[in-house]
Amino acid sequence: MNYTPYLILVVAFIVALYFIFRKKKLVVVSLSEADKQLLASNVDFYIRLDGNKKELFEQKVADFLVTTKIEGVGLEITQLDRLLVAASAVIPIFSFTDWKYKNLSNVVLYPDTFNQDFQFEDGERNIMGMVGTGFMNGQMILSLAALRHGFSKSAGMENTGIHEFVHLLDKSDGATDGVPENLMAHEYTLPWLKMMHEEIERIKEDKSDINPYAITNQAEFFAVVSEYFFEQPEILKDKHPELYLILSKTFGQNLAEE
């Protein structure tokens, strides 16, 4: 029996697999020293990390910049702006191995706040960030002014970039509902819901220091308290120890102790 045709097919199949997987392989890149200095001057989360964790953060930021397009509308964006977007993405998922934002292809930066029609000039404009749905699925829009403010010394517990990327994490299980099932262990779900609604009532009664925007809905509550967790972890742990504990378990980061 002549096996030559079969051998040719096997060799062709192996060659085809080689080229398929070679195309899928991402180019490994690293941040420049100038990029690292920008992070060290502007991102408190990065500043607090030790040497090995700093290197991990840098690599995750570099990977994000390779896989996600960042563009400006009506403005020129700087390398610092790109790094702040990437830092916003990396901070919530820093402890997760190989996490990729599969529901995001590009981030669009507007000069300032915008409205539901994506207009950023004139009229009433109060949106600082938005995760796209429908025809905008896979896109995120951020106000550049809000993004920069979130990493400033005067931002307090607010960070628009982190807020929107937490929405993406929430959305990754198929529903943006304030219960991130891909992250939160099942045994924490009911306690989390109970805590969430109790705190919403305290906010309504003006008995909480959490941003009142959190009462909008469960998804906004999760995003708002996540901002608080990453920006002011020691204060959150002191004033809201139960919320801090669940968020610490959910994100795999015990920031108040690090």
N, C-alpha and C positions, 0 to 999 in steps of 0.2 A: 504493500500500500504506500502511495506517495504522500508523505506528510508535509511536503514543502508548502502547499497553499495554506495549511493551518498555521505553520510557523510564521509565515508572512503576516497572517492576520493577527497573531499574538503580538508580534513585534510592532505592527502598526498601532495596535491598541495601547501598548505600553508607551509608545512615542506620543500618542494623542493625550494620554493621561499626564505625561510630563509637561506638555505645553499648557494644558488646562490649569494645572496646579501652579505652574510658574507664573501664569498671568494673575492668579489670585493672590500671590504673595505680595504683601505691602512692603514698600521701601521703609527701612528703619531709619528714622531721623532723630536728631538730638537738638535740644535748644542751644542757641549760641550763648556765650557769656553775657552778651548785652541783654538777651531775653531773660536770663536768670537774674540779672541785676534789676530789671524792671519788675519782676515778680517780688524780689526782696524789698523793693521800695514801695510796693503798692498792695500786696496781698498778705494780710495778717495771718491767715490760715497757713500759708507757706512759710512765713517767718517763724512760726511756732514749731515747725517740724525739725527733727534732728537730721543729721547728715544723710543716713540711708533713706529715710522717708522723703527728704527733699528730692533725692535723685528719682525716687518712684513717682513723686508728684510731677517732676519735670518731664519724665517719659510719658506719663498719661496725658499731659498737656500737649506734648509734641505729637502723640498719636491722634489726639482729637483734631489738631490743626491739619493733619494730613488727610483725615477722612471726612471733614466737614467744611463746606464752603461758607465763608463769612464775607458778606458784601455790604456796602453802604448805599443808601438811597438819599440823594440830595446832600451828600457830604463825603469828604475824604476820611477814611479810617486809618488809624496808625497801628503800628505793631503792638503798642500797649493795649489798644482797644481789642485786638485779636486775642491777646493773652488774657485779658479780663473775661472775655467770652469763654475761652477754654477753661480758665480757672473756675468760673461759675459752673461749668459742666462737670469738672473733675471733683470738686469739693464734696458734693453729696454721694458720689460713688467711689470715693477714694479707697475704701476698705474692700471693695468688691473686685475680685480677680477677673480680669478679661471682660468687664462689663462694656458693652457697646450700646450707644443710643441708636437702635435699629429703626426707631420711628422719627429720625431726624436726618435730613440731608443738607440743609443749609440754614444759616442764621442771617437775618436781614436787620441792619441797624438803621433806624430813623434818627434824625437829629434830636427830636424831642418827643413829647407825648403825642399820641395820635388818637383817632376815633374809630368807630366800628367800620367806617368806610376806608380806613387806612390813610386818612388825610392828616398831615402833620403841620398844616398851616391854617391859621384863622379858625374861627368857630370854637365850639366846646370840644376840648381834647383832654381826656383824663386817663388814657390807657398807657401804662409804662412798659408793658410786655404782654405777649400773647403767643400761645402755642396754637399753630394752625390746625384747622379741621376742614373737612370737605375738600374743595379744590386747593386749599392751602395746606393740606395734610403733608407732614414731613418738613414743614418750615416753622421757624420761630422768628417773631419780630420783637425787637427790643429797642426802647428809647436809649440812644447813646448817652444822653444826659443822665438818665436814671441808672444805667449800667455803671457809669463812672462814679456817680454819687454813692452807690452801694459799697464801693471799695474805699471811700473817703473816710477820714477820721470822724466826721460829723454824722455818719450814717446811723450810728446806734445799732439797733437790732434789725435794720432793714437792708435787704440786698435783692434788688429786682432780678439780677441774673440768676442767683441761686433759686429764688422763688419760681421762676419759669422752668428751670431744669428739674425742680422737684415735681412740678406738674407733669413733666415728661415721664418721670419715674412712676408717678401715680398712674399715668395713662398706659404704661407698658403692659398691664394685665388686661387691657381692653376697655377699662372704664375709669374715667377721671372722677373719682368719687371720694377721695380723702382716705381710702383704705388701700394702701399699696400691697396687694396680695403677693406680688413677686418678692417683696422685701420683708414684710412683717410676718413673723411666726404666727401660726393659726391661733395659738393660745392667747395671743395679745389682742386679737381682733375685737372681741366683745369688751374687754376693759378699755381699749382705745376708744371705741364708740361711746361708751359711758362717760369717760373722761372728757371727750370732745364736747358732748352736749352739755355736760355740767359746766364746763369752762365757758361755753358760748353764753349760757345764762348769766354767768358772772360778768362777762364782758357787757352784756346788755344792761346789767344793773350798775355798771361803772365800778365794779369791784375787782377788776383785773388790769394788769399793765400790758396785756397783749393787744396788739393793734386791732382796733374795732373792725377793720376790713375782714378779719377772720370770721365774723358772723355771717358773711355773704352766703356761704354754703360749706359743706364738709371739705371739698377740694381746696377751697381757699384757706380754711382753717389749717389743714395739713401743711400747705405751702408757707403760710405766715409763721406758724410755730417752728417750722424747719429753719426759716431765716433766723429766728430768735436762737435756736439751738446752735447754729453754726457761727453766728456773730457774737452772741453773749452767753456762751454755755454755762459759765459759773453763776451768772445771775439767774438763768432759767433753772438750774439745779437747785439754787437756794429758794426761789419763789414758787417753783412748780416741780418738785422732785419726782412726782409720778409721771408727768409728761416727759420730763428729761429722761427718766429710766427707759420708757418705751421707745423714745426716739433714739436713744443710745443703742438699744438692742436692734432697732430697725436699720439704722445706718452703719452699725458695727463700729461706732466710734464713741469713746468715752472722753470727750474733749475737755471736760472740767477737771479730769485727773491727769491729763497729759502735759 
